[in-house]
């Protein structure tokens, strides 16, 4: 009998402790600041946290899905601006590292953001100048064939078309002279 009383008492104490724990948990959760059951509010808060952490792409997707909820529209614009700023800064870094082809493509993707069109043109000029000087060096070094190809590909850049035509003319004269024998008229 004594064991039954002890068991009943132990069971009563355990049950009471469990009930108190559940009540305490409910009180803590209900009293938690910012606690909400609104799914849009939870998504919005999560998107704000993502944006503040610099994860603009994911935040943007959530803000767009929320439509006009709270200041989602304003935050969509903030995210887009931050994304564009980051892409612009990445393009400038590529340019600073001398990776002009990649920088030019990155500036082009920015579609006129800030001075990206001017930066894109600047990269293009640097690339064209480099190719032009490479062709001049090849020509001066006697490698007319490779110089001709580069000058031809540069088109109207500086005097590239004239340089290509001059190399072609000299090459044609050399070819003609190879087939000429003494006494032939040219």
C-alpha positions in Angstrom: 0.0 0.0 0.0 2.8 2.2 0.8 4.3 1.7 -2.6 1.0 2.6 -4.2 0.8 5.9 -2.3 4.4 6.7 -3.2 3.7 5.9 -6.8 0.5 8.0 -6.8 2.3 10.9 -5.1 5.2 10.7 -7.6 2.8 10.6 -10.5 0.9 13.6 -9.2 4.1 15.6 -8.7 5.4 14.8 -12.2 2.1 15.7 -13.8 1.9 19.0 -11.9 5.5 19.8 -12.9 4.7 19.0 -16.6 1.6 21.1 -16.6 3.6 24.0 -15.0 6.3 23.7 -17.6 3.7 23.8 -20.5 2.0 26.9 -19.0 5.4 28.6 -18.5 6.3 27.9 -22.1 3.0 29.3 -23.4 3.5 32.4 -21.3 7.1 32.9 -22.5 6.1 32.5 -26.2 3.1 34.8 -25.8 5.2 37.4 -24.1 8.0 37.3 -26.7 8.4 40.7 -28.2 7.5 40.8 -31.9 5.8 37.4 -31.7 3.3 37.0 -34.4 1.2 34.5 -36.2 0.9 36.5 -39.4 3.0 34.7 -42.0 3.5 37.9 -44.1 5.0 39.6 -41.0 7.3 36.6 -40.5 8.4 36.7 -44.2 8.8 40.5 -44.1 11.0 40.3 -41.0 13.1 37.6 -42.5 13.5 39.6 -45.7 14.6 42.7 -43.7 17.1 40.5 -41.8 18.5 39.2 -45.2 18.7 42.7 -46.6 20.5 44.0 -43.5 23.0 41.0 -43.8 23.7 42.0 -47.4 21.9 39.1 -49.0 20.0 41.4 -51.4 19.0 38.8 -54.0 17.1 36.6 -51.6 15.6 39.6 -49.8 14.5 41.0 -53.1 12.6 37.8 -54.0 10.8 37.8 -50.7 9.9 41.5 -50.8 8.6 41.1 -54.4 6.4 38.2 -53.3 4.9 40.3 -50.5 3.6 42.9 -53.0 2.6 46.1 -51.2 2.9 44.7 -47.6 4.4 47.3 -45.3 7.4 48.9 -47.0 8.1 46.0 -49.3 8.0 48.1 -52.4 10.5 50.6 -51.0 12.7 47.7 -49.9 12.5 46.1 -53.4 14.0 49.4 -54.8 16.7 49.4 -52.0 17.6 45.8 -52.8 17.8 46.5 -56.6 20.0 49.5 -56.0 22.3 47.6 -53.7 22.6 44.7 -56.2 23.4 47.2 -59.0 26.0 48.9 -56.8 27.7 45.6 -56.0 27.7 44.6 -59.7 29.2 48.1 -60.6 31.9 47.8 -57.9 32.7 44.3 -59.2 33.1 45.6 -62.7 35.3 48.4 -61.5 37.5 45.9 -59.7 37.8 43.8 -62.8 38.9 46.9 -64.7 41.4 47.9 -62.0 42.9 44.3 -62.3 43.3 44.8 -66.1 40.6 42.3 -67.0 39.1 44.6 -69.6 37.1 42.0 -71.6 35.3 40.8 -68.4 34.9 44.3 -67.1 33.4 45.5 -70.4 30.9 42.6 -70.3 30.0 43.5 -66.7 29.5 47.2 -67.5 27.4 46.3 -70.5 25.1 44.1 -68.2 24.5 47.1 -66.0 22.6 48.7 -68.9 23.7 52.4 -68.3 23.7 52.2 -64.5 25.8 55.2 -63.1 28.6 55.7 -65.7 28.8 52.1 -66.8 28.4 53.0 -70.5 31.4 55.3 -70.3 33.4 52.7 -68.4 32.4 50.1 -71.0 33.7 52.4 -73.8 36.9 53.1 -71.8 37.5 49.3 -71.6 36.9 48.9 -75.3 39.4 51.7 -76.1 42.0 50.1 -73.9 41.4 46.7 -75.6 41.6 48.2 -79.1 44.7 50.2 -78.2 46.4 47.1 -76.9 45.6 45.2 -80.1 46.7 48.1 -82.3 50.0 48.3 -80.6 50.4 44.5 -80.8 49.9 44.7 -84.6 52.4 47.6 -84.9 55.0 45.6 -82.9 54.3 42.5 -85.1 54.6 44.5 -88.3 57.9 46.2 -87.1 59.2 42.7 -86.2 58.6 41.4 -89.7 55.5 39.3 -88.9 53.3 40.9 -91.5 50.7 38.1 -91.7 49.7 38.3 -88.0 49.9 42.1 -88.1 47.6 42.1 -91.1 45.0 39.9 -89.4 44.9 42.2 -86.3 44.8 45.4 -88.3 42.0 43.9 -90.5 40.0 42.8 -87.4 40.3 46.3 -85.9 38.5 47.8 -88.9 38.2 51.6 -88.7 40.1 51.9 -85.4 42.8 54.6 -85.9 44.6 53.8 -89.2 44.1 50.1 -89.0 42.3 49.8 -92.3 45.2 51.7 -94.0 47.8 49.6 -92.2 46.1 46.4 -93.3 45.8 47.6 -96.9 49.5 48.6 -96.9 50.6 45.2 -95.6 48.3 43.5 -98.2 49.8 45.6 -101.0 53.4 44.9 -100.0 52.5 41.2 -99.7 51.0 41.2 -103.2 54.1 42.9 -104.6 56.3 40.3 -102.9 54.2 37.5 -104.3 54.4 39.0 -107.8 58.1 39.5 -107.6 58.6 35.8 -106.6 57.1 34.7 -110.0 59.0 37.3 -112.1 62.2 36.3 -113.9 64.9 38.5 -115.3 63.6 40.2 -118.4 60.0 40.0 -117.5 57.9 43.2 -117.5 56.0 44.2 -114.5 
